[in-house]
Amino acid sequence: MTEQKKQKLSIMLSIIGVAVLAAALFGVYATTSNTAMLRTVLQLGAIYALVAVSMNLLNGFTGLFSLGQAGFMALGAYVFAIFTIPAAQRPGVYYLYGVADWLANIELPIVLALVVAGLVCALMAGLIGAPVLRLKSDYFAIATLGFAEIVRIVVGSSPLNRITNGSLGLKLIPKFPNFFFPFIVVAVCIFIVWLLINSSYGRAFKAIREDEIAAEAMGINLAKHKQMSFIISSFFAGVGGALMAMYMGAITSTTFNVTLTYNILLIVVIGGMGSLTGSIISSFLVIAAREWWLRFLDQPLIIAGIQIPLFKTGFRMVVFSVILMVVVLFFRKGIMGTREFNWNFLLKRLEKKEAGSTGGEGNE
């Protein structure tokens, strides 16, 4: 089987795979209600997949250990909410402090607001990137974690009461226009990241991850590529934060605390540092296990009139933590490691079958 034929088959199989996933989503939409747990898990998993991929771009592919995703998500969520809350309903949202005059009548379309949220986060990343990216390893992680906390505190502070509504947060944020909207947005964003990773810039990111000195000796501009990776990662984190705001319908500064960053980092590590498909698979598995599959462990269990003491509120997270420990022990590099999903396993079988049939004809 020639390489050209393999490439055509891979493209065809990918198209079929996308069609199957789309059909599965249509099936979920047609057979479940708006409040079904399956819909919740799929939509929340898609949002976390986008944010995990954005973190993996920085942590896994470029080798920069960042803990600032929650900060960029908060910034993106607030920017999106500020510009999309219906103007007629803003007096009810800003009932205590009032709304800023310049903001009172501004109302952007949802898609445009998503882009604006990402661009604001990218701009902020560009501003803080110059000094922060000079730091190495743990120091960079601490600096980005500090940035995330600063953003969370600032958006809830009293000087911004007429813009962010202070500690009261924002509500009446537009929901998803339809069931498929978050999946389409996430798919487009992840596809863009995939194109970036497979370009010359992506190869430069990987070279920096492996050895900065060798990368610089090969002519790679370290400062430029680190800044680029940081800005692009922040853009998609901001879009993810905006999607989270749409999903929740109401946000406060406490929504995007440091625990959110650790949850995203957990997904990236479980999926594999340096694997886009690993982050996507891990996102859905982690969200489904934590929010759905293990929920029964929080309910009292009575057998033969005897209540089992362990089954009560909080036991779910104990079991979830044990499962994570087991996964980490058996998959040291994550579920996918640094590998990506491909059709090679199927193409090899087809190639063997083709070779066997050709050999059989030759013997005849």
C-alpha distance (Angstrom), angle and dihedral (degrees) to the residues before:
residue distance angle dihedral
M1 . . .
T2 3.79 . .
E3 3.81 123.0 .
Q4 3.80 90.4 -116.0
K5 3.80 91.1 55.1
K6 3.83 90.5 47.3
Q7 3.79 90.2 52.6
K8 3.80 92.2 50.2
L9 3.80 91.4 48.6
S10 3.82 90.8 48.9
I11 3.80 91.2 52.3
M12 3.80 91.3 47.1
L13 3.82 92.5 48.6
S14 3.81 90.3 47.7
I15 3.81 90.7 52.9
I16 3.80 89.9 49.2
G17 3.80 90.3 48.3
V18 3.81 92.0 51.7
A19 3.80 90.0 47.9
V20 3.81 90.9 51.5
L21 3.83 91.5 50.0
A22 3.81 90.4 48.2
A23 3.80 90.5 49.7
A24 3.81 89.8 49.6
L25 3.82 90.3 52.8
F26 3.79 90.4 49.1
G27 3.79 88.0 50.7
V28 3.81 91.6 52.3
Y29 3.80 90.4 47.5
A30 3.79 92.6 50.0
T31 3.81 97.7 45.1
T32 3.82 104.4 37.7
S33 3.79 135.6 62.8
N34 3.81 126.4 -120.8
T35 3.81 90.7 -100.1
A36 3.82 96.0 47.7
M37 3.80 114.3 131.4
L38 3.79 91.2 -133.4
R39 3.82 91.0 61.1
T40 3.80 91.0 48.0
V41 3.79 93.1 50.7
L42 3.81 93.5 46.6
Q43 3.81 94.8 48.8
L44 3.80 94.7 43.3
G45 3.82 90.4 44.5
A46 3.80 90.3 53.1
I47 3.81 91.7 51.8
Y48 3.80 92.4 48.6
A49 3.81 89.4 46.3
L50 3.80 90.8 58.9
V51 3.81 93.7 47.3
A52 3.82 91.4 44.7
V53 3.81 90.7 51.1
S54 3.81 89.8 50.0
M55 3.81 90.1 51.7
N56 3.80 91.6 45.3
L57 3.80 90.2 53.9
L58 3.80 88.1 61.2
N59 3.82 102.4 30.9
G60 3.79 102.7 30.9
F61 3.79 105.1 31.0
T62 3.82 102.5 30.4
G63 3.80 98.4 30.4
L64 3.82 96.0 -126.8
F65 3.79 110.3 137.0
S66 3.80 103.7 -142.1
L67 3.80 128.6 176.7
G68 3.79 97.4 179.1
Q69 3.81 101.3 96.8
A70 3.81 94.2 106.5
G71 3.80 90.0 54.7
F72 3.79 93.4 53.4
M73 3.80 90.5 43.8
A74 3.81 89.7 53.2
L75 3.80 91.4 48.6
G76 3.80 92.2 48.3
A77 3.80 92.8 45.7
Y78 3.81 93.7 50.5
V79 3.81 94.2 45.2
F80 3.79 90.2 50.0
A81 3.82 93.6 46.3
I82 3.82 94.0 46.4
F83 3.81 92.2 54.2
T84 3.81 99.6 39.7
I85 3.81 106.7 42.4
P86 3.84 103.6 111.1
A87 3.81 109.9 -98.4
A88 3.80 91.8 -133.2
Q89 3.82 91.1 56.8
R90 3.81 98.2 44.9
P91 3.83 95.5 92.5
G92 3.80 87.1 61.0
V93 3.81 91.5 50.6
Y94 3.82 96.8 43.7
Y95 3.81 92.6 38.5
L96 3.81 95.4 135.0
Y97 3.79 105.6 41.8
G98 3.78 102.2 16.3
V99 3.80 126.9 -127.2
A100 3.80 125.8 -80.1
D101 3.82 112.6 -98.0
W102 3.81 94.6 -123.6
L103 3.80 90.4 51.8
A104 3.79 99.8 45.1
N105 3.82 97.8 91.8
I106 3.80 102.7 24.9
E107 3.79 113.9 114.6
L108 3.81 121.2 161.9
P109 3.81 128.4 -164.6
I110 3.80 112.9 -100.0
V111 3.81 97.5 -111.7
L112 3.81 92.9 47.1
A113 3.81 90.4 47.7
L114 3.83 89.7 52.9
V115 3.80 90.0 54.6
V116 3.82 92.1 45.6
A117 3.82 90.4 50.4
G118 3.80 90.5 52.5
L119 3.82 93.0 45.7
V120 3.82 92.6 51.0
C121 3.81 89.3 52.2
A122 3.81 90.7 47.1
L123 3.81 90.1 50.7
M124 3.79 91.3 49.9
A125 3.81 89.9 48.6
G126 3.79 89.3 51.7
L127 3.80 91.2 52.1
I128 3.79 97.2 48.2
G129 3.80 95.0 33.2
A130 3.80 96.3 74.5
P131 3.82 95.4 64.3
V132 3.82 99.1 26.1
L133 3.81 97.1 50.8
R134 3.79 89.8 60.7
L135 3.80 87.0 72.1
K136 3.79 122.3 88.0
S137 3.79 134.7 -136.9
D138 3.82 114.7 -41.1
Y139 3.80 93.1 11.2
F140 3.80 90.6 59.1
A141 3.82 89.7 48.8
I142 3.81 91.6 51.0
A143 3.82 91.8 47.7
T144 3.82 93.1 51.3
L145 3.80 90.9 45.1
G146 3.79 88.5 52.8
F147 3.81 90.0 50.0
A148 3.81 90.3 53.0
E149 3.80 91.1 52.7
I150 3.81 91.8 46.6
V151 3.81 91.0 53.5
R152 3.81 91.4 48.1
I153 3.81 92.0 50.7
V154 3.81 95.6 42.7
V155 3.82 95.6 51.7
G156 3.79 89.1 53.0
S157 3.80 96.1 44.3
S158 3.80 124.1 112.3
P159 3.85 97.6 -117.5
L160 3.81 87.8 67.8
N161 3.81 95.8 45.3
R162 3.82 93.2 118.2
I163 3.81 92.1 50.6
T164 3.81 107.9 32.9
N165 3.83 96.2 19.5
G166 3.79 89.6 -121.2
S167 3.79 118.6 -120.0
L168 3.81 91.3 -11.6
G169 3.79 91.0 71.6
L170 3.78 127.5 -157.0
K171 3.78 129.0 -65.7
L172 3.82 138.6 174.2
I173 3.81 88.7 57.6
P174 3.82 109.8 166.8
K175 3.79 113.5 -97.5
F176 3.80 124.9 -136.2
P177 3.83 110.1 -62.9
N178 3.80 88.3 -131.9
F179 3.80 141.7 -10.2
F180 3.81 94.0 -91.6
F181 3.81 98.4 49.7
P182 3.84 99.0 90.9
F183 3.80 92.0 46.2
I184 3.81 92.3 51.9
V185 3.82 93.0 48.1
V186 3.81 92.8 45.9
A187 3.81 92.7 46.4
V188 3.82 92.2 51.6
C189 3.83 92.3 47.5
I190 3.81 94.5 47.3
F191 3.81 90.3 46.6
I192 3.81 89.3 54.9
V193 3.82 90.2 50.2
W194 3.81 89.6 48.6
L195 3.81 90.6 52.8
L196 3.80 89.5 49.3
I197 3.81 93.3 49.6
N198 3.81 91.3 51.2
S199 3.80 93.5 48.4
S200 3.80 129.4 83.8
Y201 3.81 88.6 -91.6
G202 3.80 90.4 56.6
R203 3.79 91.0 51.3
A204 3.80 88.7 50.4
F205 3.83 90.0 52.0
K206 3.81 90.4 52.6
A207 3.79 91.6 47.7
I208 3.81 90.1 53.4
R209 3.80 89.4 49.3
E210 3.79 93.0 52.5
D211 3.82 99.2 43.7
E212 3.80 126.1 -13.8
I213 3.80 94.3 -165.0
A214 3.80 93.2 51.5
A215 3.81 90.9 44.7
E216 3.78 91.6 52.5
A217 3.81 90.5 47.1
M218 3.81 88.1 55.6
G219 3.81 89.7 57.3
I220 3.81 100.1 -98.7
N221 3.79 112.7 148.1
L222 3.82 101.0 -129.8
A223 3.80 97.3 -167.0
K224 3.80 93.6 48.0
H225 3.81 95.9 48.1
K226 3.81 94.8 43.1
Q227 3.79 89.8 50.3
M228 3.80 90.6 48.0
S229 3.80 92.8 50.1
F230 3.80 91.4 47.3
I231 3.81 93.6 49.1
I232 3.81 95.4 46.2
S233 3.80 92.0 46.0
S234 3.80 90.0 50.5
F235 3.82 91.9 48.9
F236 3.79 92.6 57.0
A237 3.81 91.8 41.5
G238 3.81 87.3 56.1
V239 3.81 91.1 50.3
G240 3.80 88.3 49.2
G241 3.79 90.1 51.5
A242 3.82 90.1 51.0
L243 3.82 90.1 51.5
M244 3.79 89.0 49.4
A245 3.81 89.6 53.3
M246 3.81 89.7 51.8
Y247 3.79 91.2 48.1
M248 3.81 93.7 50.1
G249 3.80 98.5 37.4
A250 3.82 91.2 -150.0
I251 3.81 132.3 49.3
T252 3.79 139.8 -175.0
S253 3.78 132.0 -176.7
T254 3.82 89.9 -97.5
T255 3.81 90.8 60.3
F256 3.81 90.1 77.0
N257 3.79 102.7 46.1
V258 3.79 127.2 148.7
T259 3.81 91.5 -88.6
L260 3.80 88.8 69.3
T261 3.81 90.5 58.7
Y262 3.80 90.9 50.7
N263 3.81 90.8 50.0
I264 3.80 90.5 53.0
L265 3.80 91.4 46.4
L266 3.80 88.7 50.3
I267 3.81 90.3 55.2
V268 3.81 91.6 49.0
V269 3.82 93.2 49.5
I270 3.81 94.0 45.4
G271 3.81 91.3 48.7
G272 3.79 95.3 43.8
M273 3.79 132.7 -90.1
G274 3.77 105.5 -100.9
S275 3.81 98.8 21.9
L276 3.80 123.3 106.6
T277 3.79 94.3 -170.3
G278 3.80 89.5 47.5
S279 3.81 90.6 56.9
I280 3.81 91.5 48.0
I281 3.80 95.0 48.5
S282 3.80 92.3 43.5
S283 3.81 92.2 50.3
F284 3.79 93.8 58.3
L285 3.81 93.6 41.0
V286 3.81 94.8 49.1
I287 3.81 94.4 44.7
A288 3.81 92.8 45.4
A289 3.82 92.8 48.6
R290 3.79 95.6 44.6
E291 3.80 99.6 40.0
W292 3.81 103.4 29.9
W293 3.80 123.1 6.5
L294 3.81 96.6 51.0
R295 3.82 97.7 39.7
F296 3.81 91.8 102.8
L297 3.82 89.0 67.4
D298 3.83 89.7 69.4
Q299 3.81 91.2 58.3
P300 3.83 122.6 86.2
L301 3.83 112.7 -101.1
I302 3.79 118.9 -150.0
I303 3.80 120.2 -171.7
A304 3.82 119.3 -177.8
G305 3.77 90.2 -15.9
I306 3.82 92.7 -52.4
Q307 3.81 119.5 114.6
I308 3.79 113.3 -137.4
P309 3.84 104.4 -129.2
L310 3.82 98.0 -145.4
F311 3.80 95.7 58.4
K312 3.79 103.1 87.1
T313 3.79 140.9 102.2
G314 3.80 110.5 -46.3
F315 3.80 97.9 22.6
R316 3.82 89.3 101.7
M317 3.80 91.8 66.1
V318 3.82 91.5 47.5
V319 3.81 90.9 56.0
F320 3.82 90.6 42.1
S321 3.82 90.3 54.5
V322 3.81 91.6 49.2
I323 3.82 90.6 51.0
L324 3.81 90.0 51.2
M325 3.81 90.7 51.5
V326 3.80 90.8 51.6
V327 3.82 91.8 48.5
V328 3.80 91.7 50.2
L329 3.82 91.4 48.5
F330 3.81 94.1 52.0
F331 3.82 97.5 34.3
R332 3.80 103.3 43.0
K333 3.80 92.4 173.5
G334 3.78 95.8 37.4
I335 3.78 130.7 -98.6
M336 3.81 94.3 -57.8
G337 3.80 101.2 17.6
T338 3.80 106.0 -160.5
R339 3.81 92.7 -32.7
E340 3.79 126.4 109.7
F341 3.77 128.0 -145.5
N342 3.80 112.7 -95.4
W343 3.78 139.8 157.8
N344 3.82 96.3 -113.6
F345 3.81 93.1 112.9
L346 3.81 90.1 57.8
L347 3.79 94.9 40.0
K348 3.82 90.7 53.1
R349 3.80 90.4 54.4
L350 3.79 91.3 48.6
E351 3.81 89.9 47.5
K352 3.83 91.8 51.5
K353 3.80 90.9 47.1
E354 3.80 90.7 49.3
A355 3.81 91.4 47.4
G356 3.81 90.5 48.7
S357 3.79 93.7 50.5
T358 3.81 90.7 46.9
G359 3.79 91.1 49.9
G360 3.79 91.0 48.8
E361 3.78 92.1 52.5
G362 3.79 90.0 48.5
N363 3.82 92.0 53.3
E364 3.78 90.7 52.0
